[in-house]
Structures are given as structure tokens and as C-alpha cells.
Amino acid sequence: MTAVVAGALVLVVAARWRPAVARPAATPTGPPTRRPVPYRWLLAAGAAAVLAMAPPVGAALLLAVGCVPRWRGAQAVRSHRRAVRDGLPDLVALVEVALQAGLTPALAVERLAVHAPPPFDAALAEVLARTRRGVRGVDALAALPELLGDDLHPLVETLSAGERYGVPIGPSLSLLAHDARLHRRRQAETEARRLPVLLSFPLVLCLLPSFVLLALAPLVAGALAGLSP
């Protein structure tokens, strides 16, 4: 019966499994990805284990093959979004310093494409590449929210307003940097408040078994010994 269930699991995973597709250098939903690992070899190994003498091992391997790639992709997306959120105040400050030094927005993008930290350097390099292909600077800035997410929309709108209408953008950048730092601080405080809850699970899993073994097990053993003739 176990072999039949494991064989059905093989067919389900084989039917629904799709190999990971490598994305380009940067995408709106995640960071650059490496060349996908040939997971079909792991799938074949799992099927062989299922058809052999260890169906439970094969079923566990098949579940790992189906779940691990999705988990790694979700982790990469979360890490990418966190890097964008944490580095956005520094990027706005760099743009503000570049403009205060007398650079135009186009020259500021050219400088920051070299000196900005990842993942902003790749996105700014794409903006610079679009301008060199003949795209207007205002339109090329749209690459930032496309590659890094909606958090870049306020910065793009501020720079676009300065280039289109010639309004001073220094005060707007200062306010934008302040708001970004405040948002980053609130996110850090939220994660700090979650830490005790996350630590409670390993604490309970480690202390509860030891408490049962050290406190309750001797009492139960003594009671059973007292009942024996």
C-alpha cells in the first residue's frame, strides 16, 4: 500500500514539476538568479528510491524536490526587497549629495551607477544604458521602479519633476530621505517585536522535553514501582 501511495506521489510531482527559469540581471520581483540546478536528477533519484525498497525515503525526497526550489525563490525575493528597503535612505542621501555638488540628475545617475551599493547599481546602470540608447532621462528613470519595486516611485517622481519643470528638488529629497529612514526604523522595530515570539518556539521545544524527563518521569517511575507487587 505504501509503495502504491509513493508511486502516485511520483506521478503527481512529475506532472506538476517545472524547472526553474533563470531571470535576467534584475527583475521587479527578485534579485539576479543563478543558473537553475538540474532538479530532474533529484526527481529521478526520488523515483528510483520509491520504486526500490525504501518508499518513505523516496517520498520524502520527492517532497523536498518540490518544496525546496519554491522556498529558495521566496527567500531570494524577500532578501531582495529587504535590501531595497534598507538601502533606499542611503540612495536618496547619495542623490541629494550629488545634486548639491552641482551635478545634473543625468550626471548623478552616471556617477551613482558606479558607486551605489547593490542592488541599486544594476538598476542605475540600466537607466544609464537607456539614456545612451536615446531614451529621455525622465522616461529612463522608469527602470528604477520596474527593477526595484514600488518603493522607488517617490524618488523617480521627485527627480522627474525637477527635470521637467525645473523646480528645486533639494527640500523634497531631504523630506524623502527622512521618510525612508523613518520607515526603515519602523520596520526594524516591527521585526524586533517579532523576535520574542519566534524564540519562544525553540525555547518550548527544548525546555519542555527536559522538564518532562527530569521532573515528571521520576514521579511516574516511582508511582509505577509502588504499584508493582
C-alpha positions in Angstrom: 0.0 0.0 0.0 2.8 2.3 0.9 4.5 1.7 -2.5 1.3 2.5 -4.3 0.9 5.8 -2.5 4.5 6.7 -3.1 4.2 5.8 -6.8 1.2 8.1 -7.1 3.2 10.8 -5.4 5.9 10.3 -8.1 3.4 10.8 -10.8 1.9 13.9 -9.2 5.2 15.6 -8.7 6.4 14.7 -12.1 3.3 16.1 -13.7 3.3 19.4 -11.8 7.1 20.0 -11.6 8.5 22.7 -13.8 12.2 23.6 -14.0 13.2 27.0 -12.7 13.8 29.6 -15.4 16.7 31.9 -15.0 15.6 35.6 -14.9 17.7 38.4 -16.3 20.2 40.5 -14.3 17.4 42.1 -12.2 13.6 41.8 -12.1 10.8 43.6 -10.4 10.1 40.6 -8.2 13.6 39.5 -7.2 17.3 39.7 -7.3 19.6 38.2 -10.0 19.2 34.5 -10.1 21.8 31.8 -10.9 21.5 29.1 -13.5 18.9 26.6 -12.3 20.1 23.4 -10.8 19.0 20.3 -12.8 16.4 19.1 -10.3 15.2 16.4 -12.6 18.2 14.4 -11.5 16.9 14.6 -7.9 13.4 13.7 -9.1 14.8 10.6 -10.9 16.6 9.6 -7.7 13.5 10.0 -5.7 11.5 7.9 -8.2 14.2 5.2 -8.0 14.1 5.2 -4.2 10.3 4.9 -4.3 10.4 2.0 -6.7 13.1 0.4 -4.6 13.0 -0.9 -1.1 12.6 2.4 0.7 9.3 4.1 -0.4 9.2 6.6 2.6 12.7 7.8 1.7 11.7 8.4 -1.9 8.5 10.2 -0.9 10.5 12.5 1.4 13.0 13.2 -1.4 10.2 14.0 -3.8 8.6 16.4 -1.3 12.0 18.1 -0.9 12.4 18.4 -4.6 9.0 20.0 -5.0 9.3 22.4 -2.0 12.9 23.5 -1.8 13.1 25.4 -5.1 9.9 27.4 -4.2 11.3 28.1 -0.7 14.6 29.3 -2.0 12.9 31.5 -4.6 10.7 33.1 -1.9 13.7 33.6 0.3 15.6 35.4 -2.5 12.6 37.7 -3.2 12.3 38.6 0.5 16.0 39.3 0.8 15.9 41.4 -2.3 13.0 43.5 -1.1 14.7 43.9 2.3 17.9 45.1 0.7 16.0 47.7 -1.4 14.0 48.9 1.7 17.1 49.1 3.9 19.3 50.8 1.3 16.7 53.3 0.0 17.5 56.1 2.6 21.2 55.8 1.7 20.5 56.0 -2.1 18.3 59.1 -1.6 21.1 60.7 0.5 23.6 59.9 -2.2 21.4 61.5 -4.9 21.0 64.6 -2.6 24.7 64.9 -2.1 25.4 64.5 -5.9 22.8 67.2 -6.8 24.1 69.6 -4.1 27.6 69.2 -5.6 26.3 70.7 -8.8 25.6 67.6 -10.9 22.5 67.3 -13.0 20.2 64.3 -12.5 21.7 62.6 -15.6 25.3 63.1 -14.3 24.2 62.0 -10.8 22.8 58.8 -12.2 26.0 58.2 -14.2 28.1 58.6 -11.0 25.8 56.5 -8.8 25.7 53.7 -11.3 29.3 53.1 -10.4 29.4 54.0 -6.7 25.9 53.0 -5.4 25.6 49.8 -3.4 23.8 46.7 -4.8 21.0 46.2 -5.9 20.8 49.9 -6.9 23.9 49.9 -9.0 22.5 47.5 -11.6 19.2 49.4 -11.8 21.0 52.7 -12.2 23.2 51.1 -14.9 20.1 50.2 -16.7 18.8 53.8 -16.5 22.2 54.9 -17.9 22.1 52.4 -20.7 18.6 53.5 -21.7 19.7 57.2 -21.9 22.6 56.2 -24.0 20.2 54.4 -26.4 18.3 57.7 -26.9 15.6 57.4 -24.2 14.8 60.7 -22.4 16.2 60.9 -18.9 12.7 61.2 -17.4 11.5 58.1 -19.2 14.7 56.1 -18.5 14.1 56.7 -14.7 11.1 54.3 -15.0 13.6 51.5 -14.9 14.1 52.0 -11.2 10.6 51.0 -10.0 10.5 48.4 -12.8 13.6 46.7 -11.4 13.5 47.5 -7.7 9.8 47.8 -6.9 7.3 50.5 -6.0 9.4 51.9 -3.2 11.3 53.8 -5.8 8.3 55.7 -7.2 8.6 58.7 -4.9 12.3 59.2 -5.8 11.6 58.9 -9.5 8.7 61.3 -9.3 10.8 63.8 -7.5 13.7 63.6 -10.0 11.2 63.8 -12.9 9.6 66.9 -11.5 12.9 68.6 -11.2 13.9 67.7 -14.8 10.6 68.5 -16.4 9.6 71.7 -14.5 12.9 72.9 -13.1 11.7 73.0 -9.6 14.3 72.7 -6.8 14.3 69.2 -5.6 16.7 69.5 -2.6 14.0 70.0 0.0 11.9 67.2 -1.5 14.9 64.8 -1.4 15.6 65.7 2.2 12.0 65.0 3.2 12.0 61.8 1.2 15.2 60.6 2.9 13.7 61.4 6.3 10.6 59.4 5.5 12.6 56.5 4.1 14.8 56.4 7.3 11.6 56.6 9.5 10.1 53.7 7.5 13.2 51.6 7.9 13.3 52.3 11.6 9.6 51.2 11.9 10.3 48.0 10.0 13.3 47.2 12.3 11.1 47.8 15.4 8.4 45.5 14.0 11.0 42.8 13.4 12.4 43.3 16.8 8.9 42.8 18.4 8.5 39.6 16.5 11.8 38.2 17.8 10.5 37.0 21.2 7.6 35.2 19.6 10.0 33.4 17.2 12.3 32.5 20.0 9.5 31.0 22.1 9.1 28.0 19.7 12.7 26.6 20.1 12.6 27.6 23.8 9.5 25.5 24.4 10.7 22.6 22.2 14.0 22.5 24.2 12.8 23.1 27.7 9.5 21.1 27.7 11.1 17.7 27.0 13.8 18.2 29.6 11.2 19.3 32.2 9.2 16.2 31.4 12.2 13.9 31.7 13.7 15.5 34.8 10.5 16.3 36.8 7.7 14.1 35.7 9.5 10.9 34.6 10.9 10.1 38.1 7.4 10.6 39.7 5.8 8.3 37.2 8.5 5.7 37.6 8.1 5.8 41.4 4.4 5.5 41.2 4.7 2.5 38.8 7.3 0.9 41.1 4.9 1.4 44.1 2.1 -0.4 42.2 4.2 -3.4 41.3 3.8 -6.4 43.7 
